Amino acid sequence: MVDELEMLKKDWQKQEGSLPKYTKADLYPMLLKKSSSVVKWILFISIAEFAVWILLSFGIKISGDDASNVKTVIGDSVEYISTGIHLAALIFFIGWFYKNYKKIENTDSPRVLMQNILNTRKTVKYYIWFNLAFLVLGTVGAFVLIEATHPEFLSTDSLFLAVISLIIMLALAIGILLIIYRLLYGRLLRRLKANYNQLKKLEL
């Protein structure tokens, strides 16, 4: 039994010795390339999301009576302002993601790369929180505006039901957005975190 264990130990040591050994100089370019690729995907996804919002905005404008009624109640100017703010914010974040991508791509220091990875992760989280906040504030704002300018649309009884319905719809919308963002960005952020942890070990 002892002899078998010794033989297994020797075989394992031989296999370990045959594995490639990477130095710090070898690992850094690999981690840089991986991090740059992840941030590039974040940039592409944000651009795709911007295109989706453009298509949705256009689709709402040419859709049926329900959208037309809501637009009539809240007014064209409010709709244009809210859409403009949202699209401008998306353009701002796309620019921010591109800036992070170029910083990581041109980094030549492990410590700087670590900081850029942290900054990119923060930017993505800011982006997600902005979209969630905009959804809540925009929906609640539209509801309050309708109630203030057109109280005839809601009686006392229907107002209570409308508030409950609004809360439920917001909760569902936020849940769906969080699931989508987790699927889109969660995996990429985990990769960035793994790269950061590996860089941190290299710096120790």
DRENDO-1510 file (C-alpha; in Angstrom, 1 decimal, always signed):
<recs>
REC; n; res; u; v; w
REC; 1; MET; +0.0; +0.0; +0.0 .
REC; 2; VAL; +2.8; +2.4; +0.9 .
REC; 3; ASP; +4.7; +1.5; -2.3 .
REC; 4; GLU; +1.5; +2.3; -4.3 .
REC; 5; LEU; +1.2; +5.7; -2.6 .
REC; 6; GLU; +4.9; +6.5; -3.3 .
REC; 7; MET; +4.4; +5.6; -6.9 .
REC; 8; LEU; +1.4; +7.8; -7.2 .
REC; 9; LYS; +3.2; +10.7; -5.5 .
REC; 10; LYS; +6.1; +10.3; -8.0 .
REC; 11; ASP; +3.8; +10.3; -11.0 .
REC; 12; TRP; +2.0; +13.4; -9.7 .
REC; 13; GLN; +5.3; +15.2; -9.2 .
REC; 14; LYS; +6.4; +14.3; -12.7 .
REC; 15; GLN; +3.1; +15.6; -14.1 .
REC; 16; GLU; +3.5; +18.8; -12.1 .
REC; 17; GLY; +7.0; +19.2; -13.5 .
REC; 18; SER; +5.7; +18.9; -17.0 .
REC; 19; LEU; +3.1; +21.7; -16.6 .
REC; 20; PRO; +4.1; +25.1; -18.1 .
REC; 21; LYS; +5.6; +27.5; -15.7 .
REC; 22; TYR; +4.5; +31.1; -16.2 .
REC; 23; THR; +6.5; +34.1; -14.8 .
REC; 24; LYS; +5.1; +37.4; -13.8 .
REC; 25; ALA; +6.3; +38.8; -17.1 .
REC; 26; ASP; +4.3; +36.1; -19.0 .
REC; 27; LEU; +1.1; +36.4; -17.0 .
REC; 28; TYR; +0.7; +40.2; -17.1 .
REC; 29; PRO; +0.2; +40.4; -21.0 .
REC; 30; MET; -2.3; +37.5; -20.7 .
REC; 31; LEU; -4.3; +39.2; -18.0 .
REC; 32; LEU; -4.1; +42.5; -19.9 .
REC; 33; LYS; -5.5; +40.9; -23.1 .
REC; 34; LYS; -8.2; +39.1; -21.2 .
REC; 35; SER; -9.3; +42.3; -19.3 .
REC; 36; SER; -9.2; +44.4; -22.5 .
REC; 37; SER; -11.4; +41.8; -24.2 .
REC; 38; VAL; -14.0; +41.8; -21.4 .
REC; 39; VAL; -14.2; +45.6; -21.4 .
REC; 40; LYS; -14.6; +45.6; -25.2 .
REC; 41; TRP; -17.6; +43.3; -24.8 .
REC; 42; ILE; -19.1; +45.6; -22.2 .
REC; 43; LEU; -18.7; +48.4; -24.7 .
REC; 44; PHE; -20.4; +46.4; -27.5 .
REC; 45; ILE; -23.3; +45.4; -25.2 .
REC; 46; SER; -23.9; +49.0; -24.2 .
REC; 47; ILE; -23.9; +50.1; -27.8 .
REC; 48; ALA; -26.4; +47.3; -28.6 .
REC; 49; GLU; -28.6; +48.4; -25.7 .
REC; 50; PHE; -28.5; +52.0; -27.0 .
REC; 51; ALA; -29.7; +50.7; -30.4 .
REC; 52; VAL; -32.5; +48.8; -28.7 .
REC; 53; TRP; -33.7; +51.8; -26.8 .
REC; 54; ILE; -33.7; +53.8; -30.0 .
REC; 55; LEU; -35.9; +51.1; -31.7 .
REC; 56; LEU; -38.2; +51.0; -28.7 .
REC; 57; SER; -38.6; +54.7; -28.7 .
REC; 58; PHE; -39.4; +54.7; -32.4 .
REC; 59; GLY; -41.8; +51.7; -31.9 .
REC; 60; ILE; -43.7; +53.5; -29.2 .
REC; 61; LYS; -44.2; +56.5; -31.5 .
REC; 62; ILE; -45.8; +54.4; -34.2 .
REC; 63; SER; -47.7; +52.0; -31.9 .
REC; 64; GLY; -51.4; +51.9; -31.2 .
REC; 65; ASP; -53.9; +53.9; -29.2 .
REC; 66; ASP; -52.6; +53.2; -25.7 .
REC; 67; ALA; -49.3; +54.8; -26.4 .
REC; 68; SER; -51.0; +57.7; -28.2 .
REC; 69; ASN; -53.3; +58.2; -25.2 .
REC; 70; VAL; -50.4; +58.3; -22.8 .
REC; 71; LYS; -48.5; +60.7; -25.0 .
REC; 72; THR; -51.5; +62.9; -25.2 .
REC; 73; VAL; -51.9; +63.0; -21.5 .
REC; 74; ILE; -48.3; +63.7; -20.5 .
REC; 75; GLY; -47.5; +65.9; -23.5 .
REC; 76; ASP; -45.1; +65.7; -26.4 .
REC; 77; SER; -42.5; +67.9; -24.6 .
REC; 78; VAL; -42.3; +65.7; -21.5 .
REC; 79; GLU; -41.9; +62.6; -23.7 .
REC; 80; TYR; -39.2; +64.2; -25.8 .
REC; 81; ILE; -37.3; +65.5; -22.7 .
REC; 82; SER; -37.4; +62.2; -20.9 .
REC; 83; THR; -36.3; +60.3; -24.0 .
REC; 84; GLY; -33.6; +62.8; -24.7 .
REC; 85; ILE; -32.2; +62.6; -21.2 .
REC; 86; HIS; -32.1; +58.8; -21.3 .
REC; 87; LEU; -30.4; +58.6; -24.7 .
REC; 88; ALA; -27.9; +61.3; -23.7 .
REC; 89; ALA; -27.1; +59.4; -20.5 .
REC; 90; LEU; -26.6; +56.2; -22.6 .
REC; 91; ILE; -24.2; +58.0; -24.9 .
REC; 92; PHE; -22.3; +59.4; -21.9 .
REC; 93; PHE; -21.9; +55.8; -20.5 .
REC; 94; ILE; -20.9; +54.5; -23.9 .
REC; 95; GLY; -18.1; +57.1; -24.0 .
REC; 96; TRP; -17.1; +56.2; -20.4 .
REC; 97; PHE; -16.9; +52.5; -21.3 .
REC; 98; TYR; -14.8; +53.4; -24.4 .
REC; 99; LYS; -12.5; +55.5; -22.2 .
REC; 100; ASN; -12.1; +52.6; -19.8 .
REC; 101; TYR; -11.4; +50.2; -22.7 .
REC; 102; LYS; -8.6; +52.5; -24.1 .
REC; 103; LYS; -7.1; +52.9; -20.6 .
REC; 104; ILE; -6.9; +49.2; -20.1 .
REC; 105; GLU; -5.6; +48.5; -23.6 .
REC; 106; ASN; -2.8; +51.0; -23.2 .
REC; 107; THR; -1.9; +50.1; -19.6 .
REC; 108; ASP; +1.7; +49.0; -19.0 .
REC; 109; SER; +1.7; +48.7; -15.2 .
REC; 110; PRO; +0.0; +45.9; -13.2 .
REC; 111; ARG; -1.0; +48.4; -10.5 .
REC; 112; VAL; -2.6; +50.7; -13.0 .
REC; 113; LEU; -4.4; +47.8; -14.7 .
REC; 114; MET; -5.8; +46.8; -11.3 .
REC; 115; GLN; -7.1; +50.3; -10.7 .
REC; 116; ASN; -8.6; +50.5; -14.2 .
REC; 117; ILE; -10.4; +47.2; -13.7 .
REC; 118; LEU; -11.9; +48.5; -10.4 .
REC; 119; ASN; -12.9; +51.7; -12.2 .
REC; 120; THR; -14.6; +49.7; -15.0 .
REC; 121; ARG; -16.5; +47.6; -12.5 .
REC; 122; LYS; -17.7; +50.7; -10.8 .
REC; 123; THR; -18.8; +52.3; -14.1 .
REC; 124; VAL; -20.9; +49.2; -15.0 .
REC; 125; LYS; -22.6; +49.4; -11.6 .
REC; 126; TYR; -23.3; +53.1; -12.0 .
REC; 127; TYR; -24.8; +52.3; -15.4 .
REC; 128; ILE; -27.1; +49.7; -14.0 .
REC; 129; TRP; -28.2; +51.8; -11.1 .
REC; 130; PHE; -28.9; +54.8; -13.4 .
REC; 131; ASN; -31.1; +52.7; -15.6 .
REC; 132; LEU; -33.0; +51.3; -12.6 .
REC; 133; ALA; -33.4; +54.8; -11.1 .
REC; 134; PHE; -34.5; +56.3; -14.4 .
REC; 135; LEU; -37.1; +53.6; -14.8 .
REC; 136; VAL; -38.5; +54.2; -11.3 .
REC; 137; LEU; -38.4; +58.0; -11.4 .
REC; 138; GLY; -39.7; +58.2; -15.0 .
REC; 139; THR; -42.7; +55.9; -14.2 .
REC; 140; VAL; -43.6; +57.6; -10.9 .
REC; 141; GLY; -43.1; +61.0; -12.5 .
REC; 142; ALA; -45.4; +60.2; -15.4 .
REC; 143; PHE; -48.0; +58.9; -12.9 .
REC; 144; VAL; -47.8; +61.9; -10.7 .
REC; 145; LEU; -48.0; +64.2; -13.8 .
REC; 146; ILE; -51.1; +62.4; -15.1 .
REC; 147; GLU; -52.8; +62.6; -11.6 .
REC; 148; ALA; -52.0; +66.3; -11.3 .
REC; 149; THR; -53.0; +67.5; -14.7 .
REC; 150; HIS; -55.8; +65.1; -15.5 .
REC; 151; PRO; -57.4; +64.0; -12.2 .
REC; 152; GLU; -60.5; +63.0; -14.2 .
REC; 153; PHE; -58.7; +59.9; -15.4 .
REC; 154; LEU; -58.6; +58.5; -11.8 .
REC; 155; SER; -61.3; +58.3; -9.2 .
REC; 156; THR; -60.5; +57.8; -5.5 .
REC; 157; ASP; -61.1; +54.0; -5.8 .
REC; 158; SER; -59.3; +53.6; -9.1 .
REC; 159; LEU; -56.3; +55.7; -7.8 .
REC; 160; PHE; -55.7; +53.1; -5.1 .
REC; 161; LEU; -55.8; +50.3; -7.6 .
REC; 162; ALA; -53.6; +52.3; -10.0 .
REC; 163; VAL; -50.9; +52.8; -7.2 .
REC; 164; ILE; -50.9; +49.1; -6.4 .
REC; 165; SER; -50.7; +48.2; -10.1 .
REC; 166; LEU; -47.8; +50.7; -10.5 .
REC; 167; ILE; -45.9; +49.2; -7.6 .
REC; 168; ILE; -46.4; +45.6; -9.0 .
REC; 169; MET; -45.4; +46.6; -12.6 .
REC; 170; LEU; -42.3; +48.5; -11.3 .
REC; 171; ALA; -41.3; +45.5; -9.2 .
REC; 172; LEU; -41.6; +43.2; -12.2 .
REC; 173; ALA; -39.8; +45.6; -14.5 .
REC; 174; ILE; -36.9; +46.0; -12.0 .
REC; 175; GLY; -36.7; +42.2; -11.5 .
REC; 176; ILE; -36.6; +41.6; -15.3 .
REC; 177; LEU; -33.9; +44.3; -15.8 .
REC; 178; LEU; -31.8; +42.9; -12.9 .
REC; 179; ILE; -32.0; +39.4; -14.5 .
REC; 180; ILE; -31.1; +40.8; -17.9 .
REC; 181; TYR; -28.2; +42.9; -16.5 .
REC; 182; ARG; -27.0; +39.9; -14.4 .
REC; 183; LEU; -26.9; +37.8; -17.5 .
REC; 184; LEU; -25.3; +40.4; -19.7 .
REC; 185; TYR; -22.8; +42.1; -17.3 .
REC; 186; GLY; -22.6; +39.7; -14.3 .
REC; 187; ARG; -20.4; +37.2; -16.1 .
REC; 188; LEU; -18.1; +39.9; -17.5 .
REC; 189; LEU; -17.8; +41.5; -14.1 .
REC; 190; ARG; -16.8; +38.2; -12.6 .
REC; 191; ARG; -14.1; +37.8; -15.2 .
REC; 192; LEU; -12.8; +41.2; -14.4 .
REC; 193; LYS; -12.8; +40.4; -10.7 .
REC; 194; ALA; -10.9; +37.1; -11.4 .
REC; 195; ASN; -8.3; +39.1; -13.4 .
REC; 196; TYR; -8.0; +41.6; -10.6 .
REC; 197; ASN; -7.4; +38.9; -8.0 .
REC; 198; GLN; -4.7; +37.3; -10.2 .
REC; 199; LEU; -3.0; +40.7; -10.6 .
REC; 200; LYS; -3.2; +41.2; -6.9 .
REC; 201; LYS; -1.4; +37.9; -6.3 .
REC; 202; LEU; +1.3; +39.0; -8.8 .
REC; 203; GLU; +1.9; +42.2; -6.8 .
REC; 204; LEU; +2.3; +40.4; -3.5 .
</recs>
